Amino acid sequence: MTSKQNTGSPNERWRMLIFLAIALVFIWSTWFSAAAVIPQLRSAWEITPSAAAWMTIAVQIGFVIGALVSSLFNIADVLSPRHVIMGGAVGAALANFLMLFTSGPEAVIPLRFATGFFMAGVYPPAFKLISTWFQEDRGLALGVLAAAIVVGGGVPHLINGLGGLDWQIVVFATSVLCLIGGLIAEFVIREGPYPFPTAIFDPRQIGLALANRGVRLATLGYVGHMWELFALYAWILIFLIDLFEVHGVGTASGAAFIAFFISFAGGIGSWVGGILADRWGRTNTAILMMVISAACAVLVGLLFDTNLYLVLMVGLIWGFAAVGDSAQFSTMVTETADQSYVATALTVQLASGFLITVVTIWLIPILQDIFSWRWAFAFLAPGPIIGILAMLRLKSLPEAAKIGGGKG
């Protein structure tokens, strides 16, 4: 085998990145498929705010359980990442599709749990898979994948924003996209020229991952970041609908479009964050993004009754910054973890972060009822602050020499 066959053409790694990003956009469209149609379901099923919250929380819990199972059995390290992604996508597409045969949240919630469970087989393997193509520019590559996930999460809002669509169309479309994404991952993507060492089943790896100081601090930073992120995505549509009503403008479809653009801004933020992280340092980039996002979490509610366009501008900046650091926490794990068990360490990190989202997704509507939108989102700001402290600690340690080619 020639060297060229071994490493692929110079452009092949970018081609693999583009196709895997497309696959993740399609697969991740199922994540918020129920949250995006909550306005329609409120009318069709007369669901309560608590039931609406659990339709999103169930996905998070399912993801955590799926991630723990994957970590315990080292699934994404022992099996081919392509096969794991395909299996996860098929399972998520089926669980999402079965929502079409339900008539209330009691049946939807278990299916949303199943969707999250199978999605745990997509995220960590995808990050590991693209890392086999990128030793240089890895922060950018993982940033692009994180951008794809964020944009994919906004796709249901885009479909919903077309207006006049039944919720069933949104669910059906996202199910089909998810399946197509899995097929792309299985039949178009291949492992790159820089594979990680072969792993064997070792259930101790969950504990060993967290015993690694670099992995532990990167995970703490990620947990702080996630305290904020999914509560933003879960409730931004309802926030925007109420915002438009207060200012006497816009429609629910218009709010859905803005919700998509906030997700899209996160995709741009993740891409920009990847570029900055490779050049300026991952910890520095994460700190910058979390400072901005914490400020926006406080400001967006304080400005609720003032100028509509100012609130929307802050919302777009928040969407940009809240995701701009996301992939860098995972990149730090790929650089500091035991290289034979990178996917297991990533899965432990993701499980920890997604577990904390259950609290804030459940909490936001309660806080909104007590304090109004003026203060509800402000309770998300402590998360990024904790993340900032974790990054300041990490950049001061010897482990920082392993991160970003020594940039920290």
Residue pairs with C-beta under 8 A, 6 or more apart in sequence:
6 193
7 193
8 133
8 192
8 193
12 133
13 133
13 134
13 141
13 192
16 130
16 133
16 189
16 190
16 192
17 130
17 133
17 134
17 141
17 144
17 145
19 184
19 188
19 189
20 126
20 129
20 130
20 145
20 148
20 184
20 185
20 189
21 144
21 145
21 147
21 148
22 148
22 181
22 184
23 85
23 89
23 126
23 148
23 181
23 182
23 184
23 185
23 188
23 189
24 122
24 126
24 145
24 148
24 149
24 152
24 181
25 148
25 149
25 151
25 152
25 155
25 177
25 181
26 152
26 177
26 178
26 180
26 181
26 184
27 85
27 88
27 89
27 92
27 119
27 122
27 152
27 177
27 178
27 181
27 182
27 185
28 119
28 122
28 148
28 149
28 152
28 153
28 155
28 181
29 152
29 153
29 155
29 156
29 173
29 174
29 177
29 178
30 92
30 93
30 95
30 96
30 115
30 119
30 174
30 175
30 177
30 178
31 59
31 115
31 116
31 119
31 152
31 153
32 56
32 153
32 154
32 156
32 157
32 233
32 234
33 96
33 99
33 156
33 170
33 171
33 174
33 175
34 41
34 55
34 56
34 59
34 99
34 108
34 112
34 171
35 52
35 55
35 56
35 156
35 233
35 234
35 237
36 156
36 157
36 159
36 160
36 170
36 237
36 256
36 259
37 156
37 160
37 167
37 170
37 171
38 47
38 52
38 55
38 237
38 238
39 237
39 238
39 241
39 252
40 160
40 166
40 167
41 47
41 52
41 105
41 167
42 52
44 167
45 103
45 104
45 105
47 55
47 104
47 105
49 365
49 369
50 365
51 105
51 109
52 105
52 365
53 234
53 361
53 362
53 364
53 365
54 105
54 109
54 362
55 105
55 108
55 109
55 112
56 112
56 230
56 234
56 361
57 358
57 361
57 362
58 109
58 110
58 112
58 113
58 116
59 112
59 113
59 115
59 116
59 119
60 116
60 230
60 354
60 355
60 357
60 358
60 361
61 113
61 116
61 358
62 112
62 113
62 114
62 115
62 116
62 117
62 118
62 119
62 120
63 116
63 117
63 119
63 120
63 350
63 351
63 354
64 116
64 120
64 351
64 354
64 355
64 358
65 113
65 116
65 117
65 120
66 116
66 117
66 118
66 119
66 120
66 121
67 120
67 124
67 347
67 348
67 350
67 351
67 354
68 206
68 351
69 75
69 120
70 76
70 84
70 120
70 121
70 124
70 343
70 344
70 347
71 205
71 206
71 209
71 344
71 347
71 348
71 351
72 203
72 206
73 201
73 203
74 199
74 200
74 201
74 202
74 203
74 205
74 341
74 343
74 344
75 84
75 121
76 84
76 121
76 124
76 125
76 128
76 343
76 344
76 346
76 347
77 128
77 196
77 199
77 340
77 341
77 342
77 343
77 344
78 199
78 200
78 201
80 191
81 125
81 126
81 128
81 129
81 191
81 343
82 125
82 129
82 185
82 186
82 189
82 190
82 191
83 186
84 121
84 122
84 125
85 121
85 122
85 125
85 126
85 129
85 182
85 185
85 186
86 182
86 183
86 185
86 186
87 118
87 121
87 182
88 118
88 119
88 120
88 121
88 122
88 125
88 182
89 118
89 122
89 178
89 179
89 181
89 182
89 183
89 185
90 118
90 179
90 182
91 114
91 117
91 118
91 121
92 114
92 115
92 118
92 119
92 122
92 178
93 175
93 176
93 178
93 179
93 182
94 175
95 111
95 112
95 114
95 115
95 117
95 118
96 111
96 115
96 171
96 174
96 175
96 178
97 171
97 172
97 175
98 111
99 108
99 111
99 171
100 168
100 171
100 172
102 108
102 111
116 354
120 347
120 350
120 351
123 149
123 346
123 350
124 343
124 346
124 347
124 350
125 343
126 145
126 185
127 142
127 145
127 327
127 330
127 334
127 343
127 346
128 196
128 334
128 342
128 343
128 346
129 189
129 191
129 192
130 141
130 142
130 145
130 192
131 138
131 141
131 142
131 192
131 194
131 196
131 334
131 342
132 191
132 192
132 193
132 194
132 195
132 196
133 141
133 192
133 193
133 194
134 140
134 141
134 142
134 192
134 194
135 194
136 278
136 405
137 278
138 278
138 331
138 334
138 335
139 273
139 274
139 275
139 277
139 278
139 282
139 327
139 328
139 331
139 404
140 271
140 274
140 275
140 277
140 278
141 274
142 274
142 327
142 328
142 330
142 331
142 334
143 270
143 271
143 272
143 273
143 274
143 275
143 277
143 327
143 328
144 270
144 271
144 274
145 327
146 270
146 274
146 323
146 326
146 327
146 330
147 266
147 267
147 268
147 269
147 270
147 271
147 323
147 327
148 267
150 263
150 264
150 266
150 267
150 270
150 323
150 326
151 263
151 264
151 266
151 267
153 233
153 263
154 259
154 260
154 261
154 262
154 263
154 264
154 266
155 174
155 177
155 260
156 170
156 174
157 237
157 256
157 257
157 259
157 260
157 263
158 256
158 257
158 260
159 165
159 169
159 170
159 173
159 174
160 170
160 253
160 256
161 253
161 254
161 256
161 257
161 259
161 260
162 253
163 251
163 253
164 253
196 339
196 340
196 342
197 339
197 340
198 340
199 340
199 341
199 344
202 341
205 338
205 341
205 344
205 345
206 344
206 348
208 338
208 341
209 215
209 337
209 338
209 341
209 344
209 345
209 348
209 349
210 216
210 219
210 348
212 336
212 337
212 338
212 345
213 397
213 399
214 332
214 333
214 335
214 336
214 337
214 394
214 397
214 399
214 402
214 403
215 332
215 333
215 336
215 337
215 345
215 348
215 349
217 390
217 391
217 393
217 394
217 397
217 399
218 329
218 330
218 332
218 333
218 336
218 349
218 390
218 394
219 329
219 333
219 348
219 349
219 352
219 353
220 386
220 387
220 390
221 286
221 325
221 329
221 332
221 387
221 390
221 391
221 394
222 326
222 329
222 330
222 349
222 350
222 352
222 353
222 387
223 352
223 353
223 356
223 383
223 386
223 387
224 290
224 383
224 384
224 385
224 386
224 387
224 388
224 390
225 286
225 290
225 322
225 325
225 326
225 329
225 353
225 383
225 384
225 387
226 353
226 354
226 356
226 357
226 383
227 356
227 357
227 359
227 360
227 380
227 382
227 383
227 384
227 386
228 293
228 294
228 297
228 322
228 360
228 380
228 381
228 383
228 384
229 322
229 323
229 326
229 357
230 354
230 357
230 360
230 361
231 357
231 360
231 361
231 363
231 364
231 377
231 380
232 297
232 318
232 319
232 322
232 377
232 380
233 263
234 361
234 364
235 361
235 364
235 365
235 368
236 259
236 262
236 315
237 255
237 256
237 259
238 365
239 300
239 373
239 377
240 255
240 258
240 259
240 315
241 252
241 255
242 373
243 255
243 304
243 308
243 311
243 373
244 250
244 251
244 254
244 255
244 308
246 304
246 305
247 308
249 308
258 312
258 315
261 316
261 319
262 315
262 316
262 318
262 319
263 319
264 319
265 316
265 317
265 319
265 320
266 319
266 320
266 322
266 323
266 324
267 323
268 320
269 289
269 319
269 320
269 321
269 322
269 323
269 324
270 323
270 324
270 326
270 327
272 320
272 324
273 285
273 289
273 323
273 324
273 325
273 326
273 327
273 328
274 327
274 328
276 284
276 285
276 288
277 285
277 286
277 328
277 331
277 404
278 404
278 407
279 407
280 407
281 395
281 403
281 404
281 407
281 408
282 328
282 331
282 332
282 403
282 404
282 407
282 408
283 332
283 391
283 392
283 394
283 395
283 400
283 403
283 408
284 395
284 408
285 324
285 325
285 328
286 325
286 328
286 329
286 387
286 388
286 391
287 388
287 391
287 392
288 324
289 321
289 322
289 324
289 325
290 321
290 325
290 384
290 385
290 387
290 388
290 391
291 384
291 388
292 317
292 318
292 320
292 321
292 324
293 318
293 321
293 322
293 324
293 384
294 381
294 383
294 384
294 385
294 388
295 381
296 314
296 315
296 317
296 318
296 321
296 322
297 318
297 377
297 378
297 380
297 381
297 384
298 377
298 378
298 381
299 314
300 311
300 314
300 315
300 318
300 377
301 372
301 373
301 374
301 375
301 376
301 377
301 378
302 374
302 378
303 310
303 311
303 314
304 311
304 372
304 373
304 374
305 374
325 387
329 349
330 346
330 349
330 350
331 403
331 404
332 394
332 403
333 342
333 345
333 346
333 349
334 342
334 346
335 402
335 403
335 404
336 399
336 402
336 403
337 345
337 346
338 345
356 383
360 379
360 380
360 383
363 379
364 376
364 377
364 379
364 380
367 375
367 376
367 379
368 376
394 400
394 403
394 408
395 408
400 406
400 408
401 408
